[in-house]
Amino acid sequence: MKSLSDATLDHLRAVVDRPDLAGTRYEVVEPIASGGMGTVYRARDRELEREVALKVVRGPAPEGPMAERLRQEARTLARLEHPGLVPVHDVGTLPDGRPYYVMRLVRGLRLDEHLRGAVSQAERLRLFLRICEPVAFAHAQGIVHRDLKPANIMVGPYGEVLVLDWGIAKVLGAASGDQGMGLGTQGFMAPEQASADGALAPVDQRADVYALGAILGEMWRGMETPPARPIAAIRARAMAEAPDARYARVTDLAADVSRFLDGLRVTAYRESPLERVGRLAKRHRTAIGLVAAYLLYADGVTPFRPPLKDSGPT
């Protein structure tokens, strides 16, 4: 019996997975992304005459952990209304029993693709701060992403930043047998997530702080100069092995990055006296330049003295 090629098998899987949207207002245009849980398709909403993204569980099984994760992802996104998060428009079930949900179609580049362009250090750090915003918002709602990485961050054509793929997000305090061990991506997954028994620490918002620290390191990929020492120290604190040694909140991490951008002292880095002088000189260089220019001018100009009035012979 002749075996099928990998290309043929991939085509057959795509045909099997392609959603049957009969009875819905949507029609599939093309697949645009695929992950461990499901496939995202570009679809057309016939009633509103617009393109949307439709995510559906991969494979023929209508029920199971993957299907429940997709439903949970839709519920999570529905709770999170923020400009940095993709809004959910609709949910439903295919004729074959698989759940799906519809969301805004995101256009742009993944973070790793965006960083291949000519992006300055300051622009990268400001971009990082915009990544922190929706994550901090989610934490305020008691939700931890657990899979933050460049591939799950989209940068739009107008600089907008969107954090995607909340499929393994955890609702803090919710009863669940899923503690997050083993879920995530190597290189961005906190040690407590990789722990087989959760002995290190429970998975909470500090796991996302760890992943953001790893993303901060990725912001320098492709750059000729390494990050400044304060930035390296910020990354090291965010990625500390022990959760208690990390920043307690994403807002604390973002605040340190903002301090660096503003020329202020970074809490994660102990600077030397010489570094402090250099930082202050750089931060106040305009004022220092004006004072220096004035002193040079004053030193080079002879003060004008009016001639003495001749009072005549006495």
ZAMARGU-4260 file (C-alpha; in steps of 0.2 Angstrom, whole numbers, plus 5000, padded with zeros to 4 digits):
<rodrens>
0) 5000/5000/5000 | 5007/5017/4995 | 5009/5029/5010 | 5003/5047/5008 | 5015/5061/5008
5) 5016/5074/5022 | 5008/5087/5011 | 4994/5076/5006 | 4990/5072/5025 | 4991/5091/5029
10) 4978/5094/5015 | 4967/5080/5021 | 4968/5087/5039 | 4964/5104/5033 | 4948/5098/5024
15) 4942/5088/5039 | 4945/5103/5051 | 4937/5116/5039 | 4922/5122/5048 | 4904/5119/5041
20) 4896/5135/5044 | 4879/5130/5037 | 4865/5139/5046 | 4876/5153/5052 | 4879/5171/5046
25) 4897/5167/5042 | 4907/5160/5028 | 4925/5154/5028 | 4938/5164/5017 | 4954/5156/5022
30) 4964/5149/5037 | 4975/5162/5045 | 4983/5154/5061 | 4984/5138/5069 | 4989/5132/5087
35) 4988/5118/5098 | 4970/5121/5103 | 4962/5126/5087 | 4962/5135/5070 | 4958/5154/5066
40) 4950/5157/5050 | 4947/5174/5041 | 4928/5173/5038 | 4915/5185/5031 | 4900/5191/5041
45) 4886/5191/5028 | 4874/5202/5038 | 4886/5216/5043 | 4896/5214/5027 | 4913/5214/5036
50) 4928/5202/5039 | 4930/5194/5055 | 4941/5180/5063 | 4933/5164/5068 | 4941/5152/5080
55) 4936/5134/5081 | 4943/5118/5089 | 4953/5108/5078 | 4948/5090/5074 | 4932/5080/5074
60) 4929/5078/5093 | 4915/5090/5098 | 4919/5088/5117 | 4934/5087/5128 | 4947/5098/5136
65) 4951/5108/5120 | 4933/5112/5117 | 4931/5118/5135 | 4947/5128/5134 | 4940/5137/5119
70) 4923/5141/5127 | 4933/5147/5142 | 4944/5158/5131 | 4928/5166/5124 | 4921/5169/5141
75) 4938/5176/5147 | 4939/5188/5132 | 4921/5193/5135 | 4926/5199/5153 | 4941/5209/5147
80) 4936/5225/5138 | 4952/5234/5134 | 4959/5242/5118 | 4974/5230/5120 | 4962/5215/5119
85) 4952/5208/5105 | 4933/5209/5108 | 4922/5194/5105 | 4907/5197/5094 | 4898/5180/5094
90) 4899/5162/5100 | 4891/5146/5093 | 4892/5128/5089 | 4895/5120/5072 | 4884/5106/5065
95) 4897/5093/5070 | 4896/5099/5088 | 4912/5109/5089 | 4911/5126/5098 | 4917/5142/5089
100) 4918/5160/5093 | 4920/5175/5082 | 4931/5190/5086 | 4938/5206/5078 | 4950/5202/5063
105) 4967/5208/5069 | 4978/5215/5056 | 4997/5218/5058 | 5013/5209/5063 | 5018/5198/5077
110) 5030/5206/5089 | 5045/5196/5083 | 5041/5201/5065 | 5039/5219/5070 | 5055/5220/5079
115) 5065/5215/5063 | 5062/5233/5057 | 5072/5248/5062 | 5065/5251/5079 | 5075/5261/5091
120) 5078/5257/5109 | 5066/5270/5116 | 5053/5264/5104 | 5055/5246/5109 | 5053/5251/5127
125) 5038/5261/5124 | 5031/5247/5115 | 5034/5235/5129 | 5025/5247/5141 | 5010/5246/5129
130) 5011/5227/5131 | 5010/5228/5149 | 4994/5238/5150 | 4982/5225/5144 | 4991/5212/5155
135) 4990/5223/5170 | 4971/5226/5166 | 4968/5207/5165 | 4977/5205/5182 | 4965/5218/5190
140) 4951/5207/5184 | 4959/5192/5192 | 4965/5184/5176 | 4982/5177/5172 | 4987/5174/5154
145) 5000/5161/5157 | 5007/5160/5139 | 5014/5178/5135 | 5026/5177/5121 | 5031/5187/5105
150) 5020/5176/5094 | 5005/5180/5105 | 5007/5199/5103 | 5001/5209/5088 | 5007/5226/5083
155) 4995/5235/5071 | 4998/5246/5056 | 4995/5262/5067 | 5005/5256/5082 | 4991/5248/5092
160) 4996/5233/5102 | 4985/5218/5105 | 4988/5203/5117 | 4981/5187/5109 | 4978/5169/5113
165) 4970/5168/5131 | 4966/5149/5128 | 4975/5144/5144 | 4972/5159/5155 | 4968/5156/5173
170) 4955/5164/5183 | 4962/5167/5200 | 4952/5160/5214 | 4941/5149/5203 | 4939/5131/5207
175) 4949/5121/5194 | 4960/5106/5193 | 4971/5114/5181 | 4985/5123/5190 | 4995/5127/5175
180) 5009/5115/5177 | 5017/5111/5161 | 5006/5124/5151 | 5015/5138/5142 | 5030/5140/5131
185) 5048/5136/5135 | 5059/5151/5137 | 5044/5161/5143 | 5036/5149/5156 | 5039/5153/5174
190) 5048/5139/5184 | 5032/5136/5194 | 5022/5133/5178 | 5035/5120/5173 | 5034/5111/5190
195) 5027/5094/5189 | 5018/5096/5206 | 5017/5114/5209 | 5029/5113/5224 | 5038/5129/5220
200) 5023/5141/5221 | 5005/5143/5215 | 5003/5150/5198 | 4998/5169/5199 | 5001/5185/5191
205) 5020/5184/5194 | 5020/5170/5181 | 5015/5184/5168 | 5029/5195/5176 | 5041/5182/5172
210) 5035/5180/5154 | 5036/5199/5152 | 5054/5199/5158 | 5058/5186/5144 | 5049/5197/5131
215) 5059/5212/5137 | 5075/5202/5133 | 5068/5198/5116 | 5065/5217/5112 | 5084/5218/5109
220) 5085/5203/5097 | 5093/5209/5081 | 5101/5225/5089 | 5119/5228/5088 | 5120/5236/5106
225) 5115/5226/5121 | 5102/5233/5133 | 5108/5246/5146 | 5113/5239/5163 | 5097/5245/5172
230) 5086/5237/5158 | 5096/5220/5161 | 5093/5222/5179 | 5074/5225/5177 | 5074/5209/5166
235) 5083/5199/5179 | 5071/5204/5193 | 5056/5200/5182 | 5063/5183/5178 | 5069/5178/5196
240) 5067/5160/5199 | 5058/5163/5215 | 5041/5172/5213 | 5043/5182/5229 | 5060/5189/5221
245) 5051/5196/5206 | 5041/5212/5204 | 5024/5209/5213 | 5014/5217/5200 | 5015/5221/5181
250) 5013/5239/5185 | 5029/5239/5196 | 5038/5231/5181 | 5032/5245/5170 | 5035/5258/5182
255) 5054/5254/5182 | 5055/5254/5163 | 5046/5271/5163 | 5059/5277/5176 | 5073/5272/5164
260) 5065/5281/5150 | 5063/5297/5160 | 5081/5297/5166 | 5076/5292/5184 | 5084/5279/5195
265) 5078/5261/5192 | 5074/5252/5208 | 5081/5235/5201 | 5098/5243/5198 | 5111/5249/5211
270) 5120/5262/5201 | 5138/5268/5205 | 5141/5287/5210 | 5149/5289/5192 | 5133/5282/5184
275) 5122/5293/5194 | 5132/5308/5189 | 5131/5303/5171 | 5112/5299/5172 | 5109/5316/5180
280) 5119/5325/5167 | 5110/5316/5153 | 5093/5320/5160 | 5097/5338/5163 | 5108/5341/5148
285) 5098/5355/5141 | 5099/5365/5157 | 5117/5361/5159 | 5121/5366/5141 | 5112/5383/5144
290) 5122/5387/5160 | 5138/5382/5152 | 5135/5393/5137 | 5131/5407/5148 | 5147/5405/5158
295) 5157/5404/5142 | 5149/5420/5136 | 5151/5429/5152 | 5169/5425/5153 | 5173/5431/5135
300) 5164/5447/5136 | 5172/5463/5144 | 5159/5472/5154 | 5155/5489/5147 | 5159/5504/5158
305) 5154/5521/5153 | 5168/5534/5152 | 5170/5546/5167 | 5163/5563/5164 | 5176/5577/5162
310) 5173/5589/5175 | 5186/5602/5168 | 5200/5611/5177 | 5198/5613/5195
</rodrens>
